[in-house]
Amino acid sequence: MNAPAIDWHARAAALRIDGRILIDGQRRDAASGQAFDCVSPIAGRVLGSVARGAQADVDAAVASARRAFDDARWAGKPPAARKRVLQRFAEAILAARDELALLETLDMGKPIQFSLAVDVPSAARCIAWYAEAVDKIYDEIAPTPANALALITREPVGVIGAIVPWNYPMIMAAWKLGPALAAGNSVVLKPSEKSPLTALRLAELALQAGLPPGVFNVVPGYGHEAGEALALHMDVDAIGFTGSTRTGRRMLEYAGRSNLKRVFNELGGKSAFIVFDDCGEVARAARTAADSIFFNQGQSCNAPSRVLVHERVADEFMAVVAAQVPNWPPADPLAPATTLGALVDEGQMRTVLGYIESGVAEGARCAAGGRQVRAETGGFYVEPTVFDGVAPTMKIAREEIFGPVLSVIRFKTETEALRIANDSPYGLQASVWSDNIHRAHRVARALRAGTVHVNQYDEDDITVPFGGYKQSGNGRDKSLHAFDKVTELKTTWLRINPRGD
Ligand code: NAD
């Protein structure tokens, strides 16, 4: 028998939001006593009040994290014990699936079916995967002469500041937390002011799972207050940042102005999706492009927002893309079948509508969508939008829109396609569609992007690194490579007495 359908509106109405800071295992108000309203983009309703963390709160959180690191209450535990705590943390995330999914959907407007099927399980799998890694990573011994032994060991860097965006709040937090905690660091997490709720619940679940107080602290607040205080802090050893390229630039400045802390930036993108005329599956390519750009209301750093399609197959491609648009009607994110929800806030909606206007003004053809809808709900909804006849110089071809807007550029030759694809300040992901194995390899190698997909776009897994070239960032989240960001490499030389007596 099927379980009865959940009435998400009833659950939302019954929710009690606790937006207080979490430091040293304790909830507390901001030192200033200030708070801000947490507004849901679904209908513009105030969900609750969230502490407006700032310098004094960041100081307290970093001091707590430092104490926890220095007394080795976490890093000093046997690896198998740390593994077990993190496994329990992952299990707790799954056990709280409905509550976390509801908070995520209310906070940033994504459809509840995807919060349930994607965000919660991905966050849990990330923590579980790094938990499994804790007692399976070995250090190195260098090939030195017989009178010496050189050990190359990894040690946690210490206190890590994690500053994350609102588009996948829980998954982005998990990508930072998984490797950082597995390696024995302490963490101060600053979630986006637009989506602070699940971060605070994650920290409570971690405590319940047995993570010692002080190891994982959460300070919600604004970027220019709590974020800046954290990134400038003299006692933070590294910053793991995910967000816009504009703020990533600031992170590097903060490090230069303070203690030269390590900065790992995971930034924006304008990923190219190239369909050649020897692609045998133009229709599948078109469906994949539409699904990938409309998912999460287009608010995905790796969304294939620039499609480059060979002129011989462009009409077929456009017809199939247009046929996908009705599958993504903007609707109530709490309704179980909704595929396209609300944009995160009014500002983001205005930005997206501004880009749509600029596309029209610059002469692109709006083939579908283009308008704000559901304004009567008080929420922030934009139709899935497709532009044809886009020139590579237009703003909608060059800048990250971060909304459900696909820009289609037609090309004639492989050389031209590659030039357009690489002519971008970004280099996060790309995709090549061709049945010619030589071309697929040639183009994949020539693309300046951290991930290149061939004849697909949807594969993703915690086992592979995620990050960009150029102004898309410098770090890699996920996979064992993420440990490079949260560990120091130490060399220890030991003299071995050459005499045996
Ligand atoms: P954002 O840069 O505005 O904010 C990100 C975080 O930085 C937030 O927590 C914010 O409060 C904080 N912040 C803002 N200004 C700050 C300042 N002056 N000092 C310190 N902290 C500050 O980005 P956003 O709008 O939240 O997120 C969208 C961006 O994130 C897009 O560009 C997207 O491509 C990118 N993103 C990248 C990845 C990736 O892995 N490469 C993943 C997800 C999102």
Boltz pocket constraint, residues with backbone or C-beta under 6 A from the ligand:
constraints:
  - pocket:
      binder: B
      contacts: [[A, 163], [A, 164], [A, 165], [A, 166], [A, 167], [A, 168], [A, 172], [A, 190], [A, 191], [A, 192], [A, 193], [A, 221], [A, 222], [A, 223], [A, 224], [A, 226], [A, 227], [A, 228], [A, 231], [A, 242], [A, 243], [A, 244], [A, 245], [A, 246], [A, 247], [A, 248], [A, 250], [A, 266], [A, 267], [A, 268], [A, 269], [A, 300], [A, 301], [A, 302], [A, 400], [A, 402], [A, 428], [A, 466], [A, 467], [A, 468], [A, 472], [A, 473], [A, 477]]
      max_distance: 6.0
